[in-house]
């Protein structure tokens, strides 16, 4: 059952990554690119977790990839707010 859930989560993450990539191609906004990379990394992480034998998602390798993915989302939000703030000031 957990393999099925990991597969569903991986598919969802990869689909969301493609969704954000499509918006990045239209707008060339880094915000969408950061989100696309983040969700794609998380999807690949889930696939690798599902393919590993006796893997625990709390192992440092899987946890660090997830941490990097979330930090990338935070960077995207901060970057977007900085750009909007500089545009308002001008």
Secondary structure as the mmCIF struct_conf table of DSSP 4:
data_model
#
loop_
_struct_conf.conf_type_id
_struct_conf.id
_struct_conf.beg_label_comp_id
_struct_conf.beg_label_asym_id
_struct_conf.beg_label_seq_id
_struct_conf.end_label_comp_id
_struct_conf.end_label_asym_id
_struct_conf.end_label_seq_id
HELX_RH_AL_P HELX_RH_AL_P1 UNK A 2 UNK A 27
HELX_RH_AL_P HELX_RH_AL_P2 UNK A 30 UNK A 51
BEND BEND1 UNK A 52 UNK A 52
TURN_TY1_P TURN_TY1_P1 UNK A 53 UNK A 54
TURN_TY1_P TURN_TY1_P2 UNK A 57 UNK A 58
BEND BEND2 UNK A 59 UNK A 59
HELX_RH_AL_P HELX_RH_AL_P3 UNK A 60 UNK A 89
#
